[in-house]
Every structure is written in structure tokens, then in C-alpha cells.
Amino acid sequence: MRRSLRLWSVVFTLVLLAAACAPPNPTPGEPPAPDPYLEVDPDANTFEFATKLSGLNQPVNAAFAPDGRVFVAEMPGVIKTFDSIDDPTPTVTADLTAAVRKTGEHGLVGLTVDKAYPTRPFIYALYAWDSTGLWGDGCAANYQINGCVTGGRLVKITVDGSGVMTGSPETLVEDRWCFQFNAHSVGSVEMLSDGSLVLTAGEGANYTGVDYGQHGGQQLNPPVADLTPANPCGDPPGGEGVPGDPATSQGGALRSQDLLTDGDPLVWDGSLVRIHPDTGEPMPDNPLVGKGTTDDDAVIAHGFRNPNRITIQPGTDRVFVGNVGQGYAEEIEAVDIGSDTVHNSGWPCREGPRYHNGFRALENIVCDELISAPDARSVLTDPWFYYLRQGAGAAVTGMAFVPENSYPEKYHGNLFFADYVLGNVWAMTLDAQGNPAPKPPEPVAFQVGIVDMDAAPDGYLYTVNIAQGTVDRLTDENSEPVAHIEASPRQGPAPLTVDLDASGSTQPGGGVLAFSWDLDDDGEFDDATGPTTSVTYSDEVNHRVHVEVTNEAGVSSVASETLYPGNTAPELNVQVSSPLPWTAGDQITFDATATDAEDGTIPAGDISWNAVLRHCYTAQDCHSHPHVGGTGTSGSFVGPSHGYPSYVELEVRATDSRGQSTVETLDLHPATAEISLTSSVPGASVTLGEVLVTTPATVTVILGDSVPVGVPNTQVIEGVTYEFEAWSDGAGASHQLDITGNLDLHLHLEPLEGD
């Protein structure tokens, strides 16, 4: 079940923010609408997941060619291809790891196949790269305090008949994005029916709290030489080296409104753009072509926070954008390509259809002008659909429209979408006008960790699960069974006798299953029948057993398991050498040693590790944020800055020469401090990080963190309007708090004259 799963996965995905905040205020002139909640059902099983491709390393995207070939993007930078969805052995299409910057949610994230493949034998990959040349896959400064600037790159890859790259990737775009932090980076790339490409990216801001461009230039302990400067993307009005001012800055999350600001080159942060697949140039019928500067000609939608996944509605070329929210709502936006104006989702001034309280408190000129005097170049648009985060994390991820030939008719044309944190896949019916039908979306399946969803030429929907390293087919009672094997023991001295059990295999909707086994590696399922069997191996080599499970309609699926006769898994020891509990910004270091009965000492190159930030709402309800990883017998990383409660989950893996692994997982908890917020008038609203609290309040934070705090210049408490007078630390209405210990902070308000 979702609330007990421990995911180590690094989602690019896709950023999953911490605490929920009170609903923002409705846009002026509009009455508050009922807040839409989605039913979350961990027991939903109308559809189940049949694993088709497995053993993948952090897969984030599957792209299906018209001829059935499958390309899979792995986040570290490898693209693999399978001859078909039933091909168990991948071929490496391209290894881009030397070019891809892999840290946090940065990496190879977007992938698509040319619609005219194989006549046009091209695939398109969208990834993060080290545009400054300073960081590689690391970051000398705490990634949540200063950040490390990263760029985005779109490349076109030519492949041969077996799906392998020929020549070198051709760069189509690489200088249009600036991401200060290691989340909200590049997103999806897809091809429309006319052959043009649409691609997305996040705004590159700090995802904890209100980022208006104030970050960077803060020295750490111990000091670092390569320090990210203040305002490293050079946003107005101050430019590089000058931190943003709450009222006038155009940096941080405000880069998603860059189309509407002047004084700097337009970036594509927080935007959806449409370009030519051979040149990377804007399409000539884009809405802004011929209307002033050419710098904005590619943009067809903007004002997004993290538009990580998109899908195209068949027959319409309407682009549906999954926009991950912060503390209030997850959004699905519908962008009409033929529109003569640019779609503006409103972030960071709005989240969903309502004001964002934290940014409203800044009284920033960008948001003020967006709300009060909209620019003619774009139209502020309410979400096509949105749902509340229900006091916990959420992240809308994979989306796809249901084809008409493989699933029950009631779902044909439905939009299926998944949430990485909440775990459900929902089915949404559209009305005749292409809007959400009045009935609420139906939870039809459950699996935590989905980061992509695609409709394939075979008529099925497929999901990509970064946590499990799989590509899975959505199956129902009319489709194939879901095969599963349990093997015990999987290792030991030869001769090794192994008991095999496939009784956990299922048929969606129920039904009788038949079982046949391949136990001798010959590809023939003629060695045993029935749900259980056993096998003995006398040789000391790996064996892979397979079971074929067949339903009453004669449709089958296969599961497999690797066995290791004459082998034992490595023994692994991990010791953290830096002080615990850790503090944000300080180094966490560890050492790992591994020995193997057959191999002796495991080489450093066969020991890998990943540190993942686990953010929890209760002791059992946690989700994962990417942090950092590497290989070797030692490692170090910076204690992350994040909302609390959080901890670092360090996973170390040692693999022997036979491919058998041992994994050790350590939960590393931070030191904390308490911020006590009081006010001269009880009941004042204060934004701390991304949390909206009412005074008096006490909030626990991670020691060493830098947390934004802010209040609006005026607010109404029990019918009286008050204006901001002063904070007890002497800072302005919105400012950063450097957490060096417990802190008492008092807000002084004065009644507005005349009230």
C-alpha cells in the first residue's frame, strides 16, 4: 500500500513538494469555486500492471515507434531500444552520460520518436547539461541555498535499422533555459501530426518556499571556492551578482512570466514551445511570429511551475500539460495549438485558479501587472482541470488518451493520468466540447512511482516506473494475465535446489490460469506445469527461470527470475563518518566496504550509492526527492535544505562478478530547530517556507536551512484591516531566515488608518 512503501527512486521528475498550505485567494472578480478533491483509492484494481520491460536504471520515458520498436530513456543519460515490447534484451541506442548533467531531478528526461520513423530515422532527446562547466554531476554549494546553474539541451539522433545511433547527436536547442536549482528542469518533448516538436521545461526555481530571485552568493561552512553568485541567471533589475528584491525582481519562479517582462533575453523556463524538428527554429504559424521581437516566437504557452509531462490528444493536436503544483493544487492544462494568443497558466502569481499567498505577499510588480493589467501577448487561463493536494504531497505525472481497440468501450477517448505520490491512475471522461465531464475522475489502478504514460501502436497504455525500473502495460479483464514468480533460495552452494511459486500471478477480473515453465534456459516452456515446481542446478553459473501464465482466452504473459547456484551475495558494511544528526549545508560523508566469498574484495567500481531525501507527512507516509549519487568505497554529499519532517535515505549497493547484489539502507535524520511565530494581533497569516500558518504558531525546521518568511503589507483579521509595521529581527515584510538555532520571531501589525 502507498503509505508503507519505501521508495528509493529519484524522480525527475518530477519535484514533489512538502507541506500543504491554505487555499490561495480567488482571482479578483471571481467567486470562490468548490475545491475539487480526487478520490484516492489504494485498492483500485480495474486495471493492473503487467511488467513488460524490467531491469532498467531509473527509466523516465518510453517512446514507441510506429513499427513497434521501443526506446527507453534512463535518467543518467542512456537510451536503450527493444525490438518490440516483448523483447527481453535491450540494445544501447546512445550513451549520453558524458553530456547529461545528472543531479537531483536533472538528467535525461524527455524522449520521442519521429512520427515518420523509419522513413525519418530520428529520435529526439531533451536533457539537462552543465552549461557553466563548473559542476559536472556535483554541486559545491548546497543545492537548496545557492543552487548550481544548469542548462537544457534538445538533440536529434539518427538511428540505424536496429535502433542504434549513427554519427553524433545534432543539437537543435541549448541556450534558452537557465535553471538555478536541481529541480523544475527540462520536461517532455513530443511530435505533433504536422511534424513539429513541442517541448516543456520548469522555471528552475527553488521549490521550497517563495523564490523571487533572492538565492545565491551565501557562503557555507566549510567555505567553498566555486560559489554560485547571487542572481546567477542575471534576471532584472539588478543582473548577475545582485540579489532580487521582493517587489521588483523578475527572477526565481517569476522567470515563468519572462514573456511579459523586459530588460533581459527571454528564457523558455516555465514554458511550452513549438519548433521545427530539423532546425530548432520557431514554427512560422506560432501565435507570436511577426508580432514584435523574434525572441519570443517559439512560445505557445507559459506561466508553468513544473510542466514535466505532456500528451497529445489524437485527432486534435491539443496539448495536455501536467503542471506539478507547490502546496495547493495539481493542474492539467489544455493548450490549443491553433490559438492566436499564448496560454498563460499564471504561476507563480497563481496556483490553480487562485492567488498564491506567498507571492501575493511580495506585492511584486510582475504579479501585480499580470492580475491588474494583463498583457495582450498572452491570456491568463484557468486550469482545464485541477485537484487539491489534500494536506499531503502530490505530483501529476504520466498522461495518455485511451486508444479504441484494446480496452472497454467506456474508457475510449478518456484521459488517463497518474500521480507519482498519491499512487493512483485515474480515468477522466471528456464531454463533447473536450472539457472534463461532470462526473469525477475514476481511480482505476494503483502503483506508486509512475513518471510517464504512453499509448503504443499495439493499442495498449504503458507506464514507466522509476522506482521499480520497469515499463508496465495497463491490463484489464479482457487482456493478458500478470505473471509473478517467487524463488527460494536464490543462491547457495551447488547443487542448489530452488522452490518456485507462481501462484501470486493474477488475471484482472478473475479467471482460471494455466502455468508452464522453462527451467533449462532453452526458451521452451516444456519443463513443468502447475503454479509451483522446483529445480536443481549442479553447475555454478547463473540460470534464469521463466514461467508462462495463460488465461482462459489463451492470452499469456511471462515472468522470470535469476538464480545463483554456487554463489553467495557480497557482505557489505557502511559507516557514516560525519557527525549525526546532520545539518543543512554541511557535508555528510560515509565509507563502504564489501567482500565476497567467491570474489574477495569487491572493487570500488562495483559499489554504487544513492542519497534520496525522504519527505514525510506522517511516519508512514513519505515520498522521495532526488539528491545525489555515485560510485566508490566512499562518498559525500551536502545535507539538503527542505521542509520538515525529512530525512536522507542512503542506499549503498555492492555487486559481485556474477551480478548478484547486496543493498544496505541507512536512514539519516537531521538536527532541527523551532521557529516560534507570534504577532501583536493573534490570527495573523504568515508564509514560512511554502507553509501558510496562523499566529501564534511553532514550526520545526532543519538546522542550517535558509527559510523564507513573509506577510502581505495588509491583511484583514476579524474584520479589521492591519498593515505590516515590523518584524522583531528588523527585516522587511518578506526575507530569509538563516536557521542557526531556535528562533522567536514577532510580527508587529498596526490598524490601517480609517479602520
N, C-alpha and C positions, 0 to 999 in steps of 0.2 A: 504494500500500500504506500501511497505517496508520503505519508507522514513518518514512515520509518526507513525510507530509502536513504542510503548514504552515497551520494554521487560524488565521484572524484572529478567528474568531467570538466573540461574547460570549454565553455560555450563561448561562441564568438560574441555570437552571438549576442551576439545577442546579449546586453547588460541587464542584470536583474537587481533592481533597487530595493532598498531596505524598507523602512517603516512607512506605513500608510499615513497620510495626513488628512485633515478635514477637507471636505469638498471645497474646491475653489468657488468663487462667486460667479454667478451667471454673467454673460456678456451684457453690457448696458443695453436697456431697452427690451431685453428678453426675459420672460418669466422663467423661474427655475423649472426644469423638466424633471420628471421622475428619474431617479438614478437607476440605470439598468444593471441588474446583477445576473450573472450566469450561474446556473446550477452546476456545482462541482460534484461529480459522482465517480469516486474511485472504483466502483463496481460496474461501471458501464462496459458492456461487452457485446453490443450489437455487432461490432466489428472486432476482430482480433488481429494480432500481428504475426505474420509468418516470416521468419528471418530468411532472406534470400542471399544476401552477401554479408560476410562476417570477417572478423579478424582485422578490421580496418583501424588505422591510427587517427583518432579524432576526426572522423568524417563530418563534413559540414554541408555538403551539397552533392546531389546526384543529378546528372544531366543525361537524358535519354535521346539517342539519335533516332531518326526516322526508321532506320533499318534494324533497330533493337539493340544496338551496341550501347553499353552503359559506361559513362565516365563519372568518376567519383573524386571529389576534391577533399584532400586531407589538410587540416588546418596548418600544419607545419610547412606545407608547400609542395607536396607530392600529388600529382594527378595520376590515378590508375584507371585502367579500362578493362572491361569484361566483354567478351564476345556477345554475351546475352545475359539476362538476369539469372539464368541457370548455370552460368559458367562459374565453377568454384575457384578458378585460379586467375588472379589478375595479372595484367601486364602493366609495367610502368609507362605511362604516356609521356610524362615530363616530370623531372625533378627540379623544382624551382626554389628549393630551400635556401640556396645561396643568395637569392634575390629577395625572398619574403622575410619581412620582419615579424617574428613570432614572439609576442609577449602579451600577456593578458588576452584581450579579445582581438588583438591584431593578428593577422595571418592571411592565408589564402581562404577567402570567404565566399566569393561568387564564381559561378561557372555555368556556361551554357553552350549548346551546340548549335551551329548554323542550321537553319531550317531547310536549307537546300543540300545538306550533307547526304551522300558523299560527293555530289557534284561540286559543291563548295566544301572542301575537306577541312573546315576550320572549327576550332573551339575557342571560346573567349574566357579568360580568367581575370578576376578582379582581386587584387591583394594589397596589403599594406607593405610599405618598404621604408627603409631608413633614409629618408630624404635629406637629412642633415649630415649623414656619415659619422655621427657621434656615438650611436648607441648600439648598433647591431641588434642582438636579441635581448640586451640588458637595459638597464637604466640606472645611472649613477645617483639620481635624485629620487626620493620617494615618489612613486608614481601618482599618489593622490595629493601631494603637497605642491610639487613643481611641475611634474609631468616630463615627458620626453617627446619632442615633436616627431611626428610620423607623417609620411605622405601616402597617397594611394596611387595605384597603377593599374591600368587596363591593358592587357596584352592579347594579341591574336596569334593563335598557334595553329600551324599547318600539321596535319597528321596523315600518315600513310594508311594503307588498307587494313592494317592490324591495329590502328589507333595509336601509333607511336609517333611522337613529334619528329618532324624533319626540319633541319635547319635550326634557327634560333627564334624565340618569340619576337613578334613585332609589336613594339609599344605604340598604342593608339593614344593614350592619355596618361600623363603622370604628374602634371604640375598644377592641378586645380583643387587640391584638398590640403588642409592643414589641420591635423589632429594633435592637440596638445597632450591629451591623456590616452591611456591604453584601452579605451572603450569607445563606443559610438564611432566606429571607423567605417571602412567601406562595407557595403552590404551585398545586394544582389545585382546580377546582370541577366537580362532576358532579351529575346528577339521577338519583335512584332511580326505580323504577317507580311508587312512590306519590306522586311529585311533590316529595318533599323533596329538599333540597340537602345534599350532603356536600362539605366543603372542608378543605384541609390548609394547614399552614404549618410552617416550620422554627423552630428555637429562637433564631435571631437572634444567635448567639454568634460569637466569633472562631474561625474554622475552622482556624487554625494553632495546634495545641497544646491545652493544657488551660485552658479558660476557666471559672472558677468565680465570676466577677464582679469580678475584680481590675483590670479595664481602665478607663481614663478618667482625666481630670484631669492627664495628663502634658504639660507644656509642651514645645513643639517649637522647632526652630531653622530659620528665624527665628520669634519668638514670634507667636502668633495670638490674636486678641481673642475670637472665639467658640469657646471650648474646650469640648468635651464633658466634663462633670464626671465624677468617679468615680461608678460605680454609677448611671448615668443613668436606668435603669428602676425605681429605687427598691426593689430587692429586699432582703428581710430578711437579716440582722438590723439593719443599720445605716441603711438607707434612702439616698435620693439624697445624693451627696456623700461617702459613706463607703465606701471600697473593701471588697470582700468578703474574708472570712477563709477560708483553705483548709478549715478544719474545720467552720465554721458557716454559710457563705454559702449562699444559695438562688438566686444569680444566675448569669449566663453560661449555659452549656449546661444547668445544673440547672433552668432555667425550664421545661424539658420535663417536669419532675416537679412542676410547680406545683400540680397537683390534690391532691398529697399533703402540701403544706406550708401552714402557716397564717401569718397576720400580714400578708398583702398581698392585694389583689384578684387573683383568678385571671386569668391571661392564657392565650390559646389558642396560645402558642408551643409548637411540637413536638407539636401535637395534630391529630386528625381530629374535626370537629364535624358535627352534623346539625341543620339548621334548616329553618324554613318558608320557601318561596320568595317569599311576599308580605310577610312581617313581619320576617324575620330572627330570629324567636324560636325557642327550642328546640322540637323535636317532642315532643308530650306522652308518647310511649312510649319516649323515651330512657331508658337504664338508671338514671340518677341523679335523674330527676324525682321529686319527693316524698320524697327522702331527704336531709333537712337543707337546707343552703343552696341557693338557686336559682342562685347564681353559677356552678355547675359543670354545670348541666342540659344544656348543648349537647354536652358532651364524650362521645364514644363510644370514643375510643382516644387514647393519648398515649405519651410516652416515645420520641418520634421525634427524629432528628437533622435530617434534611432530606427530608421525605416529599414530594418535588417532583411526582411523577406518580402518579395512581391510575387504576384501571379497574374497571368493574363487571362481574361475571360474569353473563351473560344467564340469566334464569330463576331466579336465586337472590338477587339484590341483595347478594351478598357483595362487599365492597370489598377490592380488592387494592392494596396500597400499596408503591411503590418507595421504599425508605429508603436514601439515599446514606450510605455509611459514611465513616470517617475514615482509619484506617490498616490495618484488619484485614479487614472484610468488607462486601459489599453485601447488602442484605436485601430480600426480598419478604415482606410481612406480609399475612395474610388476616384481615379483620375481619368478624365476623358481626353484622349489624345487629340481629338479634333477641335477642342475648345480654342477660342481666340484669346483667352486670358489664362494667366498662370494660377494654378490652385495653390492656396496658402493655408496650411494646416494651423498656423498660429503659434507654434512653440517658439520661444519659451514664455510668451506672454499669456498663452492659453494652454491648458491641458484638457483634452476633450473639448466640450463647447464652453468651458468656463475659465475665468481668470485663474492664473497660477498665483497663489497667495504670496509666495516668496519673491517672485519677480515684480508683482504689483507693489510690494513694499518698497522696492528700489525707486519707484517713480522715474523709471528710466525713459529717456526720450524716444527710444525705438518703440517700446511698448505703448507709450502714450500716443505716439503718432499713428501706430498701427490700429489702435482701437478708435481714436477720435477722428482721424483724417486718413482713411485707407488710401493707399497708393493705387493709381489706376492700372499699374503694371500687373497686379495680382489681386485675386479675390479671396478674402477671408472666408473659409468654408468650414462648416461643422463636419465632424466625422460622419462617414457613411454608416458606421456602427461603432459603438464603444461599450466597454463594460468596466465596472469598478473593480478595484484590486482587493476589496473585501478585507481590509486590515492586514494583508499579507502581501508577499511578493507575487509577481505575475510577469509574464513576458509572452506576448503573442508572437508566434514564430511561423511554422510552416503553414502554407495555404495552397489549396488547389481546388479546381472545379471538377465535379464528378463526371466522368465520361458516361455515355449512354448505352454501353454494351456489356458491362461486367457486373453491375450492381443492381439491386431492386429499383424499379421504376420511380418509387417515391423519392429517391435521392438524386435522380438525374438532374443535372444542372445546379445542384446545391453547391454552395461554397463550404468546403471542409476547412477548418483551421484548428491549429494546435496551440497549446500554451506550455512552454518549457517547464514552468514551475508548478502550475496547477495540475498538469498531467493529462487533462482530458483532450480528446479530439471532439469538436462539436460540428454538427451539420446545420447549416443555415439555409433556409429556403428563401428564394428571391421572388418578389411579386412580378407582375407583367411589366412594370416600369424599371425593373432591375434594382429595386430597393429591398431592404430586409422585409420579409413577410411579418405580419403582426405577431405570429407565434414565436416564442423564444427559441434560440438555438437548442438543439437536442444533443446532449452528451452521448456519443456513440462508441467511444473507446477510451482506454486509459493507458498511458505509458509516459513516465517522466523522462525527459532528456531529448525530446524531438526538436530538431533545429531546422528541418526542411521537409517539404512535402511536394511531390510532383505527380502529375498524371503521365503515364507512359503510353507508348503506341499500342501496347497489348490491352489497353482499356482498364488497367488497374491503377490504383493510387499507391504510391510508395513513400515511406517516411525514412528520414535519416536520423539515427540516434547516436549522438556524440558520446554519451555515457557508455553505451554498450558496444560501440564500434560496429554498428550494423546498418544495413539497408533492409527495411521490412516492408512486406506487402500487406495492405489492409485487406483482410478477408472477411467474408460473411458466410451465412449458412449455405449459400449457393456456390461457394468457392472452395479452395483447397483446405485440407486439414493443416494444423500447426503441429509439426513433429518436434519431439523433445527427447533427449537421452540423459539418463543418469548412469554414471560408471563408477564402480568401486571395487578395488582400489584402482587408481590411475597409474600408479608407479609401484616399484618394488623389485626384489631380486627375481631373476628368471630361473625356472619357469614361473610366469605370472598368470594367475587365474583371475579374471575380471568378471564380475556380475554386471549385466547390462539391463536397464529397465527403461522402456519407452512408454510406460503406462500413463505418464504425465502428458502425452500427446492429446490434443483436443480437436474436435470438429465444431466450428461455430454453429450454434443451433442444435447441436447434439447429433447422434447417429453412431452406427457401428463402424469401427475401424479395423483394418487388417494390417499386419506387420510382416515385413520381410527384411532380412539382414544381409549385409555384405561385411564379412568378418576377415576376409583374406586379401583385401586390397586389390581385387581384380575388377571392380566396377560392376559386378553382377550380384543381384540381391537373391542369392540362392543358397545361403549358408544356414539359415534358421528362419523359423516363423514364430508368431506369437509376440505378446508385448514384452516378455522377458526372455533372456538367454544368458549364456556365459561362454567365455572363450579363454583358451590358454595359449600363451606365446612363450616359446622356449628361446627364441633369438633375442639379442639385445639391441633392437632397433625400434624406432617409433612405428606404431601402427595406428591407422585412422579407421575406426569402425563407422559404419553408416547404417541407418535404419530408414526404410521407405514405408511411409504410413499412407494407406489408401482408404478413401471413404466409399460409401455405398454407390456413389455415382461414378466410381472409377478414377477419381481425381486424387493425385498423390503429392506428397512433399517429402523432403529428405532432411534429416538431421545427422550430424556427425560429431565425433569426439576423438581426440588424440590420446593414445595410451603410451606409457613409457616403461616397457619391461627392461629390467637390468639397469634402472636409473633411479636416482633419488633427487629431489629438488634441492637447490642450494640452501645453506644456512646463512641467514642474513642478520646482521646486527647494526642498528642505527643509534647513534648517540648525538644529542644536541649539545654543543659546547658553549653556546652563548647563554647569557642569563635568561631564565624564565621566571615569571611571565615576561613576554616581550612588550616593547613599546613601539608605537608608530614612528617610523623613520630610522630606527636602529637596525643594525644587521642581525639576522638570525643565521647562525652557522651550524653545520652538522657534519658528521663523518659517518661513512658506511663501509663495512667490511663484509665480504661474502666468501664462503668456502663451499666446495662441492666434493662429495665423497669420490666422485669419478674424475673430476677435472682439477681438483686442488683449488687454488685461489682464483676467484672469478675476476677477470680483467676489468679495469676501470670503465672501458668502453661498453661493457655488458651490464653496467649498473646505471639505471636511469631514475630520475626523480621528478616529481611534480608537486608544487605547493599550490593549494587551492584555498581561497578564502570562503569559509562556510558562514553564511549569514542566516540567523535563526530568528523565528518569531516565538516559538516555544522550544523546549528541549528536544522535541521530536520533529519539529517542522523547520527544516533547513533547506537552503538551496546554495548552489555553487557559483562563485565568481572566479574567473581565471586570475592567476597571479604570475607564476614564473616556473620554469622547469629547466632540466639539463641532464648531463651525464657525468659520471665520475664517482670517485670514492669520497668526495667531499663536495659541499655546496654551500652557498649563502644567498640570502635574499633579504630585502628590506621589509621590516614589519609594516604591513599595509595600514592605510588610513581608511576607515569605513565606519558606518553606523554600527551601533552595538545593540544586541549581543552578536558577536562574531568571533571566530577563531580560525586559525590556519590548520588545514589538514595536509600534512606532509606524507606523501606516498613515495616509497622507495622500492624499486623492482630490480632484482638480480636474476639474470637468465643464463643458464648453462649451455654447453655446446650442443645439447640435444633439443634446445628450445624450451625447456621447462623452467618456469619462473617461480620465485618466491617473492611475496609482497609484504612489506611491513608498513603500517599506517600509524602515524602519531598525531594526536590532537594537541595543538599548541595554543594555549589560551593567553590573551593579552592582559597587561595591567590596565586598570580602569581608574577613572576619576568621576566625581559627581559635580554637575553644574546645577546650582540652586538658583532658580529664577523667581524673583519677586517683583512686585510693582506697587507704585503708590496707590493705584486703583486696582484692586483684585479683579481678575477676569480679563486682563489684557491678553491679546493674541500675539504670540511671538513665534517666529520661524527659527528653529535651531536645526542646522543641517537641512534635511528635507522633511523634518517633522514640525507640524504646527501644534503648539502647546498653549495652554491657558494658564496664566499665573494665578497662584503660586504653583511651581512645578519643580521637580528634581529629575534630571535626565542623566543617565550613565553614558559615558563616552570612553573611547580608548585613549589611554595616556599617550601623550606625544602627538596627538592628532591636531589638526587645524580645522576648526568648525565655524562655518558662517552663522551669524546670528543677525536677525533683522526684524524691524517693526515698520508698519506704514507710518507716514507722517501724521495721519489722522485715523482714528478708529472710534466706533460707537460702542459704548459699554453701558448696558441698561438704559438706553435711550439718550445718553449724554455723549456728545462728541468731544473727544480728547485729542490733543496734539502731542507729538513727541517733544520732550524737553531735554532729557539727558539720560545716558547710561552711567552707572556708578564708576565704570572704568574710563569715562571721559571720551569715549569714541563716538562716532556717528551712529545714526539710526541703523545702518547696515555695516557690519565689519566682521573681521575674522577673530576668533578666539584661539590662541595658542594654549593647548591644554598641558600645563606642566604640573598640575595637581588639582585638588578640589577647588571649586571656584564659586563664590557667591556674587551674583550679578543682579543689580537692582535697576529697574526701569522707572524713571520719573515721568509722569504724564501731567499735563495741565489742561483744564477745561478750555475748549475753544471759546474765544471771546464772543459773547452773544448767546452762548448755550446755557 
